[in-house]
Amino acid sequence: MDNILAAAQTIATARRNRAPLASLSLELAPGDEAEGYRIQRAVHDLLLPQAGDLVGYKIGCTSAVMQEYLDIPHPCAGGVFAKGVHDSGAKLRHGDYVRVGVECEIAVRLARNLAPSEAPFTAEWVMEAIEAYFPAIEIVDDRYVKWETMGAPTLVADDFFAAGCVLGKAVARIKAPDLLKVKGRAVVNGKEAGSGTGADVLGHPHNALAWLANHLAEEGKGLHAGQIVLTGSLVKTVWLNAGDTVEMELDGLGTVKASFK
């Protein structure tokens, strides 16, 4: 357990200082993803005073394009903190990140708890727990000297690139379009930088949410009413330069905008 805390302190300190993280030492590097998630929980505890409450989760590697890009063939989860959640139109500082990127996502807000005792969860089950959807920009941060050498367990320990999100207007679940047919476009400085559909996210974004609920249940943890979940990117990550303006357009769900000055 001492190594878990020491690894978490190394990661949390790098994040607070916006210092690129090199590979963890052999003693501290997680041996597998399960250990990575134990370190992640310790990182969350250390970041709460600065980052605010844990208000939800992001799910990474839910689409083929992202699994191929990161060379990780399965979903991974990270935390979303209160101070990292912004409304559409947010003007953010490019310098607040090590290497900032954005992804086009469908986010959900839960209407009720999903307790670990209710597992296993299915897509149909978790759908009933959704209150609303949002068009979302996931903000990711390449906080590493070279992310390609870090390995999935260490990326998991550091919240799998998570750095917050920008949310558009909520769309009630009962008024939402068929997510399978929702096309999302990432537009940077007025030019399309990528596109995809809801079907690209593990076959359906509800499948991603069910994966997360089951993953947390294995750790004895649940999802809670009011929490936000970013279900995974429809497009390959777009890395930004200072001054870039971003707009994500999701058919039937609306648009969401942000600038990084």
N, C-alpha and C positions, 0 to 999 in steps of 0.2 A: 504493500500500500504506500510505503514511503516513495517508491519510484513513480507511482501514479501521481502523487502530489507534486513531486519534483518535475515531472514532465509537464504537468498542467501549469506550474509556475513559470517554466521556460516559455511555454506557448503564450500564456496570458501576458507576460512581460513584453514579449515581442509585439503583441497586438497593441498594447497600451502605447508603446513607443513607436509604432508604425515602422518597425525594423524588420527587414526581410529575414525570415527564419531559414537557417540552414538545417540540414538533416539532424535529428536528435541523436545523441550518443547511443551506442549499443546498449548501455544500461537502461536508458530512458525510452528508447523507441518502442512503441507497442508491437508485440509479436504477431498480433492478429487484429481483426476489426473489433472483436468483442472487447479486447483490452483498449483499443482506440476509443470506443464508446465510454468505457469507464473513465478514461482520461478526460473525454469531452465533458462529462458531468462535473468533474472537478474544475475544469476550465470555466464552466458556467458559474459555479459558486464564486470563483475568483473575480469574474467580470461583472457580476450583478451590481456592485456599488457604483460602477461607472456607466454600465450599459443599460441599467434599468431592468425591470422584471422580464423573465422569459415569457413572451406572449405568443409563441408558436414555434413552428418548425419549417425548414425548407427540406425538400427532397431533391437530391441531385442524381444524375445518371438515370433518368427515367425514359429517355428517348434514345433511339439508335444513334442519332447524330452526336449526342453527348457521350454515350458509352464508347463510341469509336474515337472521339476526340481525346477523352481522358484514359482510354484503354482500361476501363473498369466495366465489367459486363453486368452489373447489377446496381440497384438503387443504393444510395447512401443518404443519411440524414444529418442535419445540423440545426442549431438553435436560431431563433429570431428574437431579438431583444427590443424592448419598448422604444428606446432612443434611436433605433435603427429603422423604425417604420415612419414613412413620410406620406403626405398626401400628394396627389397629382399636381404638377406645377412646381414641385420642390426645386430650389436652387441649392445645389450641394457643392462643397469644395472638393475639387479634384485632388488637392493636396492632403485631404483627410484619409486617403487610401494609399497603399503601396503601389498597386497597379490595378486600377478599377476597371471592371467590365460589367456588362448588363446582359440579362436574358429575358426573353418574352415568356410570360407564364400566366396560367390561370390559377388564381388563389381562391381559397375557400375560407369562410368563417363558420365555426361550428355553433349549432343551436343547443347542443346538449353534450354531456360527457360521453366519452367512450372508455369505459372502465376496463382494466386488464382482465377482470373476471368474465367479461362478455366475449372474449376471444374464443375461437378464431373469427375474424371479421371478413366479410365479403364486400365487394363493390356495392351491391344492393343495400347491404346493411348500413354502410357508412354514408351512402347517399341520403338516407333518411335523417342523418344527424347534421346535415349541412343546412345552414340558414341562408347563406348568400355566396355568390361568386364575385370576384373582382378581376378586371384586367390589371396585370401587375408587371412591374419591372423588378426582377430580382437584381440586387446589387451584389456583385461578387468581387472579391479582392484576392489577387494573386500575391499572397503575403510571403512568398518563398524566394530563396536564392535561385532555385530551379525546381519548379513543382514536379516536373517529370521524374525526378529522382526521389521524391518524398515517399511514395508508396501509399496505397489506399488507407492502411491503418493510421498513419500519421495525419493524412488529410482529414480523416474522420475525427481524429482527436481535436483538430483545429476547426471544427464546424464545417468542413468540406467547402471552403471558399466563402461561406456565408458572411455578408456584410450589411444586410438590411434589405429593404424593399420600398418601392413607391406604389401606392394603391390608387386606382381610379375609383369611380363610383360603384357602390354595391348594387348587384342585381339579384333580387330574391330568387331562390332556387326554383320556385314554382313559375317564375316568369323567364327563366333562362332558356337559351336555345339548346339544341342537341350539341353537347360538347364535342362529340365525335366529328362534327362538321364545322366546328369553329376554326377558322383560319386565323393565324396570328402572323403579324408582320413586325419586324424590327426595323425602324426607320431612324437613321442617324444623320443629322444635318440635312434632312429632307430626302435622303437617298435610302432605298431599301437595302438592308444589310443581311436579311435572312427571313425565311418564312417556314411555317409548319402548321400542323393541325392538332386538335385535341386528341385525335386517334394516335398521334405519335408518342403520347405519354403513356407508356405501358399498355397500349391498346385503348385506354380511357383514363382520364385523370382520377376517376373514382378508384381505379385499381391501385394507383399510387397512394391515395389516402388510406386504402385498406392495408397496403404494405406497411405504411408508417404505423398504423394502429396496432398491427400484429407485431411489428418490431418492438415497439414500446412495451407491449404486453409481455413479451419475453423477458423484459427487464423489470417487470412488476410495475410499470408506469402506464398512465393513461393520457388521453387527450381530454381537454376540458372545454366546456361551453365558453364561447367568446374567443377562443384561440384561432389564430390565423395559420393556415398551412399553404405554402407555395408548392405546387404539385410537380414542378419540373419544367425545364425549358423546352419550348417548341422549336427553338433555333440554336445553332452553335453560338457559344459565347462571343460577344462583340466587345473587344477591348477599346477603351476610350482614350482620347487625348484631351488635354485641358481645353475648355471652351466648347466641347461637344454638347449638342442638344439631342435628346433621345425621345422618341415616341413609339409606344407599342400599340398596335391596332389589332383588336380581337373582335371579329365579326359577331355582332349580336351581344357583345359584352361591353363594348365601348373602347375608349382610348385612355392612355395614361402617359404623362409627360414628365420629364425632368431635365435639368441642365447641370453640367459639371464644369464649373468655372475655375 
